[in-house]
Amino acid sequence: VSAFLLNRSSDLRFGRSTLLSPLSAAFALGMIGEGATAETQQEIIDAMGIGNDGFRSVSDLLIRIAANSAIVDSTVSVAFANNVTVSDSFTPSVAYVKAVQEGYRASVFSMDFS
């Protein structure tokens, strides 16, 4: 995922204090990949550089990180502000919403993008 960020960094606008988080990028790609068609999921796999068998492993790892981040060290507080925003003209499947909510501890919102 770090290589993905470095390869795409020329597409990003950098300010004075820009931070690129490989973990955040992995979460975003993982959540998108959960609901992607086979072709789009393959493109995500290629972008992440994880190989065909790697998506499920990476997704499972991210889900474990989200579930256990608060209990790694009782003196440290870690929170993720994850959400997926979809066009209000699109209805994600119940299974996808459940996977994102339960696995990534994230929310799915609809929005008017016009």
VOPAGU-2260 file (C-alpha; in pm, 1 decimal, decimal comma):
REM VOPAGU-2260
SITE   aa  ch    i         X         Y         Z
SITE  VAL   A    0       0,0       0,0       0,0
SITE  SER   A    1     291,6     234,8      64,7
SITE  ALA   A    2     407,0     180,2    -293,3
SITE  PHE   A    3      53,7     258,9    -410,6
SITE  LEU   A    4      61,8     590,0    -221,9
SITE  LEU   A    5     402,8     680,4    -358,2
SITE  ASN   A    6     296,6     595,6    -712,8
SITE  ARG   A    7     -18,4     808,5    -680,2
SITE  SER   A    8     142,1    1096,1    -486,9
SITE  SER   A    9     184,9    1305,4    -801,6
SITE  ASP   A   10    -197,6    1306,0    -833,1
SITE  LEU   A   11    -240,8    1454,1    -486,3
SITE  ARG   A   12    -228,2    1814,4    -376,0
SITE  PHE   A   13      17,2    1862,4     -93,6
SITE  GLY   A   14     -12,5    2137,5     163,3
SITE  ARG   A   15     237,1    2246,4     422,1
SITE  SER   A   16     152,9    1957,5     653,2
SITE  THR   A   17      33,7    1669,1     441,6
SITE  LEU   A   18      36,4    1319,6     585,5
SITE  LEU   A   19     -15,4    1009,0     375,6
SITE  SER   A   20    -122,1     718,5     591,1
SITE  PRO   A   21     -70,7     373,6     439,0
SITE  LEU   A   22    -308,1     230,7     699,4
SITE  SER   A   23    -582,6     477,2     606,3
SITE  ALA   A   24    -531,7     404,7     237,9
SITE  ALA   A   25    -547,8      32,0     306,7
SITE  PHE   A   26    -872,0      75,4     503,0
SITE  ALA   A   27   -1027,6     282,3     225,1
SITE  LEU   A   28    -925,5      35,9     -46,0
SITE  GLY   A   29   -1032,3    -258,0     170,0
SITE  MET   A   30   -1378,7    -115,0     233,3
SITE  ILE   A   31   -1423,9     -35,3    -134,4
SITE  GLY   A   32   -1296,1    -379,2    -231,5
SITE  GLU   A   33   -1551,4    -550,6      -7,6
SITE  GLY   A   34   -1830,7    -438,0    -237,1
SITE  ALA   A   35   -1646,0    -424,8    -565,7
SITE  THR   A   36   -1724,6    -628,5    -872,8
SITE  ALA   A   37   -1464,0    -887,6    -968,3
SITE  GLU   A   38   -1303,1    -654,1   -1223,3
SITE  THR   A   39   -1284,2    -358,6    -985,0
SITE  GLN   A   40   -1161,0    -576,9    -700,0
SITE  GLN   A   41    -883,6    -702,8    -929,7
SITE  GLU   A   42    -786,0    -343,0   -1002,4
SITE  ILE   A   43    -769,6    -275,4    -627,6
SITE  ILE   A   44    -559,0    -588,2    -577,1
SITE  ASP   A   45    -323,4    -473,8    -852,8
SITE  ALA   A   46    -303,6    -121,0    -708,3
SITE  MET   A   47    -228,0    -255,2    -360,6
SITE  GLY   A   48      30,0    -494,6    -502,7
SITE  ILE   A   49     -94,1    -783,4    -290,8
SITE  GLY   A   50    -164,7   -1058,2    -545,4
SITE  ASN   A   51    -491,1   -1241,1    -604,6
SITE  ASP   A   52    -486,7   -1439,8    -282,2
SITE  GLY   A   53    -385,1   -1137,8     -79,1
SITE  PHE   A   54    -706,4    -934,3     -74,5
SITE  ARG   A   55    -888,3   -1158,6     169,7
SITE  SER   A   56    -577,4   -1180,4     390,8
SITE  VAL   A   57    -526,9    -803,6     390,0
SITE  SER   A   58    -897,6    -743,9     446,8
SITE  ASP   A   59    -898,5    -987,9     738,9
SITE  LEU   A   60    -590,8    -816,6     885,8
SITE  LEU   A   61    -752,9    -472,4     860,2
SITE  ILE   A   62   -1067,1    -604,4    1026,5
SITE  ARG   A   63    -856,9    -744,6    1313,3
SITE  ILE   A   64    -676,1    -411,1    1348,3
SITE  ALA   A   65   -1008,4    -226,1    1368,4
SITE  ALA   A   66   -1145,2    -471,2    1623,1
SITE  ASN   A   67    -837,0    -481,2    1845,1
SITE  SER   A   68    -689,1    -133,4    1814,9
SITE  ALA   A   69    -843,9     -15,4    2138,4
SITE  ILE   A   70    -706,3    -305,6    2342,9
SITE  VAL   A   71    -346,0    -320,2    2222,4
SITE  ASP   A   72    -223,5     -92,7    2497,9
SITE  SER   A   73    -453,1      38,9    2768,2
SITE  THR   A   74    -258,4     365,9    2780,7
SITE  VAL   A   75    -314,3     436,1    2411,9
SITE  SER   A   76    -641,3     534,0    2249,7
SITE  VAL   A   77    -679,2     458,7    1880,6
SITE  ALA   A   78    -990,3     544,0    1683,6
SITE  PHE   A   79   -1068,8     521,1    1316,5
SITE  ALA   A   80   -1299,7     767,6    1146,0
SITE  ASN   A   81   -1407,0     546,1     860,8
SITE  ASN   A   82   -1703,5     580,8     636,8
SITE  VAL   A   83   -1808,3     502,1     285,4
SITE  THR   A   84   -2015,8     764,1     108,0
SITE  VAL   A   85   -2217,7     652,2    -192,5
SITE  SER   A   86   -2437,6     841,6    -434,7
SITE  ASP   A   87   -2797,1     862,4    -318,7
SITE  SER   A   88   -2889,7     718,4    -658,2
SITE  PHE   A   89   -2713,4     394,5    -561,2
SITE  THR   A   90   -2825,8     148,9    -295,0
SITE  PRO   A   91   -2548,2     -70,4    -155,4
SITE  SER   A   92   -2639,6    -426,9     -68,8
SITE  VAL   A   93   -2733,7    -514,3     286,4
SITE  ALA   A   94   -2444,2    -761,7     293,9
SITE  TYR   A   95   -2196,3    -488,4     197,0
SITE  VAL   A   96   -2325,1    -244,5     459,1
SITE  LYS   A   97   -2306,7    -519,4     720,6
SITE  ALA   A   98   -1950,5    -613,0     618,0
SITE  VAL   A   99   -1834,4    -251,0     642,2
SITE  GLN   A  100   -2014,6    -183,7     969,6
SITE  GLU   A  101   -1917,3    -503,6    1146,8
SITE  GLY   A  102   -1577,3    -563,1     992,6
SITE  TYR   A  103   -1431,7    -216,1     956,3
SITE  ARG   A  104   -1645,4     -50,7    1224,8
SITE  ALA   A  105   -1740,6     208,1     967,9
SITE  SER   A  106   -2058,5     369,1     843,8
SITE  VAL   A  107   -2214,4     382,2     499,7
SITE  PHE   A  108   -2380,1     710,8     401,7
SITE  SER   A  109   -2572,0     826,6      98,0
SITE  MET   A  110   -2513,6    1170,9     -46,3
SITE  ASP   A  111   -2630,3    1381,9    -336,5
SITE  PHE   A  112   -2316,5    1432,0    -549,7
SITE  SER   A  113   -2481,8    1655,4    -808,9
